[in-house]
């Protein structure tokens, strides 16, 4: 059974809780792309002022509130046998999924992502990161492309709060994902980025700030995970976080694992190394990717290796 087919997609978010059933989406082995882009890793989005304005207007407060995680759109599928993972034991101060109330830079740099998936309004999470063009948002691969198709109407809303966009709505002008994700939706490479348009003549990170990003860091460190889970018991209205020790998945991937109760909608939200709770700053080193339904108290995040670095380097040159 391939890694790319055997997973509970976080639908732009987190999990089917307490279930033995994983949502399985058909994998398209034939990538979409033109002669200059044979693996289909890059896709133009709202790359004109007119198309960007249409995306911004489309995402009204009501539509943003009504958007749902993709795992609530994609039908459930195949079962997996019960498997055993041995995460680190919980430590004092760990947080499996609580409301973030401490403020800091994280409340401006992390936001909710909205797009259309199979004709329905869907959601994920994402982060504004430090980049040469001041316009890169990092998220999960399935939050920019899924089932062989790029998501239209893609917009990033930093600091989202219950239908409000306190720092503006930032339509993507270009979407990108790793070659492994676009070709066969391999879970180990579930990383996507968006290069967003200017808003009112300003670049994204000049308005909201940015978080540092790093690659090829040592595994099994303490991390913080953030996102906007929208499947009950959460409603997508508030920023939720988890924190604790991490371990490496031994079942179907080599991703990071952490105790975390975030649900669908959290996908693409950042995992921070060296996160300072006083300032709300850290180093983005993973994104929420998936959960196994049979062990739904664990969240898994993509390891940022050379492939993720190449993706980011290409995006910041746009």
Secondary structure as UniProt FT lines:
FT   TURN            3..5
FT   STRAND          8..9
FT   TURN            17..18
FT   TURN            35..36
FT   TURN            38..39
FT   STRAND          42..44
FT   HELIX           49..58
FT   HELIX           61..66
FT   STRAND          68..69
FT   HELIX           70..72
FT   TURN            92..93
FT   STRAND          95..99
FT   HELIX           106..109
FT   STRAND          110..117
FT   TURN            118..119
FT   STRAND          120..129
FT   TURN            132..133
FT   STRAND          136..139
FT   HELIX           141..143
FT   STRAND          145..146
FT   TURN            147..148
FT   STRAND          149..150
FT   STRAND          152..158
FT   TURN            162..163
FT   TURN            166..167
FT   STRAND          170..177
FT   HELIX           179..184
FT   HELIX           187..189
FT   STRAND          192..196
FT   TURN            200..201
FT   HELIX           204..208
FT   STRAND          211..213
FT   STRAND          222..227
FT   TURN            232..233
FT   STRAND          240..245
FT   STRAND          247..248
FT   STRAND          256..259
FT   TURN            264..265
FT   TURN            267..268
FT   STRAND          270..276
FT   TURN            277..280
FT   STRAND          281..291
FT   HELIX           293..295
FT   TURN            296..297
FT   STRAND          298..301
FT   HELIX           306..315
FT   TURN            316..317
//
